[in-house]
């Protein structure tokens, strides 16, 4: 995958922002705030997917927005950001999801592909 297949940060970050917001709003609609780990896992998956399709700054921005939504609305439910053990762990999980996705895509882009022969060598 080349850089031209990545969403520019100007598109990747809004995509991550919107996707994270939809996850949290959906979780609120179905009452999933009672299960914050499930919401965190869903946010981590969204962060990973968006991060795999965009640039590093947009990936980290998506992780930050996901953490803010998780801390402010899932854990606190009043919109106030808190930093305690649960939210610090969430920050690590979401940051790791972003970094692993970007790292995996970067590694896949820069790993040389092995080109095999299409025809057998001519002898004789």
Residue, then its C-alpha position, 0 to 999 in steps of 0.5 A: x500500500x502506498x501513501x496515495x492509498x492513505x486518507x490525508x489527515x484532513x479527511x482521516x481525522x474527521x472520519x475518526x471523530x465521526x466514527x467515535x462519536x457514532x459509537x458513543x452515541x450508539x452505546x448511549x442509545x442501547x444502554x451500553x454505558x453499563x458495560x464500559x469495557x465493551x464500549x472501550x473495545x468497540x472504540x479501540x476497533x474503530x480507532x484501529x480501522x481508521x488508523x490503518x487508513x490514515x496518517x499518523x497524526x490523524x490516527x493519534x487524533x482519533x485515539x485522543x477523541x476516542x479517549x475523550x469521549x470514553x472518559x467524558x461520557x462513558x466513565x463520567x457521564x457528565x462530559x467532564x474528562x477524568x484521569x484515573x486508573x480506568x481512563x489511563x488504561x483506556x488511553x493506553x489501549x486506544x493509543x496502542x490501537x492507533x500505533x499498532x495499526x499505523x505500524x502494521x500498514x507502514x511495515x506492509x508498505x515497506x516490506x519488499x515483495x518477492x517476485x517469482x518467475x513466471x516462466x521456467x528458465x530456458x536451457x540449452 
